[in-house]
Amino acid sequence: MSEIAPFSSNVNEEYAHILKQGYRRILQRLPKPIDEKDRKSIREALYLAAEAHRHQYRASGEPYITHPIAVAQICIEEIGLGPTAVIAALLHDVVEDTSVGIEEIRKKFGDTVALLVDGLTKLKHTETSNYRQAENLARFMRAMLKDVRVVLIKMADRLHNLRTIGSMEKAKQIRIVTETDTIYTPLAHRLGIYNIKTEFQDIWLKVVRPEEYRDIANRLAQTKRAREQYIREFIRPIEEALHHRMPGVKFRILGRPKSIYSIWSKMRNKEVAFEDIYDLFAIRIILDVPFEEERLACWQVYAIVTDIYQNIPSRQKDWITTPKANGYESLHTSVIGPGGRYVEVQIRTERMNDIAERGYAAHWKYKGLRLLNRNENTFEKWFDRIREVLENPEVRNANELIIDFENELFSEEVYVLTPSGEIRFLREGATALDFAFDIHSDIGCTSRNIRVNGRIVPFNYVLKNGDQVAVETDKNCRPSLDWLKYVTTSKARNRIRAALKEQKRRQAADGLEILERKFRRYFNTPAEDHVDMLAKWYGFQDRLEFLVAVSIEEVDLTRLKELRLEGNRLTPNQDSPGSPAAVSPSTSSLYRAGAVPSDVIINQDPGHYYVYTFATCCSPVPGDPIFAYVTTREGVKIHRKTCTNAHYLQTQYPYRILPAEWGNIAKGSFVAIIQVMGVDEGPGTIQRLTDRISNIGISIRDMNIGGEKAYFSGRISLIVSNQHQLNQVISVLRKLPFVSSVERVE
């Protein structure tokens, strides 16, 4: 123990014992032999962390140093990382929480450790909590692109925090597990770290739905003995057959219950009771065979299992022939075991199992054989997609970046083939047009026809696993606004938006040239200095929209005769029917159908740049203060700021919130619901109520009114054009003598 003697003279005996024990466990668990330089660096990193965190304590009351030591051990034991990552794990909080600076780390431990620690350090003193959360994740992902160990150490850090979450107050627990469920669980899935992903999910359930978690855990405990007996009976004939038909092949068979979260999810999604779930456990058969014999050996085992038990073909999944995008390889099937129970059987090799257990990090152990698996560039392609999102010039702030990142990369995937047979992975729900943009932006922008399996399909055809896709291009083709409705991936959407903006800029330049000619004719002065004023006078949102409308002849430029030039300012003639103040977008007669902006403005863009709908939980109508929420699968939802869900969405998913406001509203219909209560004065009471609504020109979509004794209460769904109409209805009904209250319903 002389290696860690420096601790004993500076700290109390208990603290020194923690450090010695931690150091010993780290060295014991690292693969042997350990380089002397690495041993020395680990010792120095532990010493620096111990001194920096010396007077800090965790919520549980333990010395803070226990946390980085535990994170380092998880990195070794559960992810398979080496000495450099261990050093970074020991130091991962010192820059953020102590006076130690990143340059000191760099000087003592080198550039690589400094890069890892810097990537794990959160920003301080940034603008708002929303901005901070989004910017921290963006910073973290940029560091991951330089060294994937950043994200793996972060997984270990989050895992230990969750394992010790019980000492935190409930509100903080919910905040942490919600963030984990939103970001780190999908990321663990993407990296193929299934053990950590499963534990993340179980802890989320334990915190958010503790009663349901305890109920399933108790039921599993009560049935443990019977379940273990059943597994032994199920495995016995398989073991005998493997010894007989595959002599000399080493194997092991594991039986395990499914995770509590997995069982809970199945109960909820299929609406079944615990007793009605048959496949509560899975059997894993793991073979020890050379790399080149893996596929054949796994299919041999499959044949043996399905000879013994009845196979269920619809539940077979072959991730050996076509591995998952995260590198996962395994052959899955379900069979009917003794007593008619469904049992899931997973067949894989030791190499495949190590990758499934430890994720991307495990690949480094197999560099001598093959870098990844039969789909070698999977992670490089995924990193390229992350890099593309991070470097996309169309993304204006960190919130947009995180939304694109989460939507694009955390969803499930489909694999499709190019005409040459190359496999490409896209997010689940991707369309034929998404595929064209995935190949290259220029191909996407000039797409004329897309063929799937030899047949021309619509641009919005949803791709399926195994589809072969070919794109026919035409240099004269250009994206249109409708294309935004045909794509689901952020790459395609951003490229289309960029192309549309470029088209607008070209059209605006043409519009300005047209305007210049008119100005020389009417005012003998350049138009450039007066464009903003004219845009407002004509009722447009900004100069770009105005100049585009000029270029496509959507603006009546003969109306310029109604203006005169006074000094350097244009003003209406005295006999002009309007003025800049008097002519507003809602009253201007100069609009034609093609020039009217969207109903809403989202993040300063016209709403038609997004796929958006109005949230049914609060049913916003024009005039209500609103915000936009980016969902994972249903585009953008427009909510009222007073929506009952607003606080939850804004606190739990701040990076998904976008500013929104009403644009130029064309005549439209919106549903609003009111709650009416009053005195039932006998026959005709409800008729008087509905007549009063009809008399002010409002249509009733639905009505549900009931009564008890002398009172009535009910909800009425109305079709209104704006908030003013809704307020008018509420005001009129409140004046009826038999009505006691009228309120808008969320």
Secondary structure, DSSP 8 states (H G I E B T S, - for coil): -GGGHHHHTTS-HHHHHHHHHHHHHHHHHS-SS--HHHHHHHHHHHHHHHHHTTT-B-TTSSBTTHHHHHHHHHIIIII---HHHHHHHHTTTHHHHSS--HHHHHHHH-HHHHHHHHHT----S-S-HHHHHHHHHHHHHHHHHH-THHHHHHHHHHHHHHHTGGGS-HHHHHHHHHHIIIIIHHHHHHHT-HHHHHHHHHHHHHHHSHHHHHHHHHHHHHTHHHHHHHHHHHHHHHHHHHHHHSTT-EEEEEEEE--HHHHHHHHHHHT--GGG----EEEEEEEE--GGGHHHHHHHHHHHHHHHSEE-GGG-EETTTS--TT----EEEEEE-GGG-EEEEEEEEHHHHHHHHHGGGGGGGGTTT-SSSSSTTHHHHHHHHHHHHHT-TT--SHHHHHHHHHHHHSS-EEEEE-TT--EEEEETT-BHHHHHHHH-HHHHHTEEEEEETTEEE-TT-B--TT-BEEEEE-TT----GGGGGS--SHHHHHHHHHHHHHHHHHHHHHHHHHHHHHHHHHTSS-SGGGHHHHHHHTT-SSHHHHHHHHHTT-S-GGGGGGEEEETTEEEE-TT-S--TTT--TTT-S---GGG---SEEETTEEGGGS-EEE-TTT---TTS-EEEEE-SSS-EEEEETT-TTHHHHHHH-GGGEEEEEE----S--EEEEEEEEEE--STTHHHHHHHHHHHTT-EEEEEEEEEETTEEEEEEEEEESSHHHHHHHHHHHHTSTTEEEEEE--
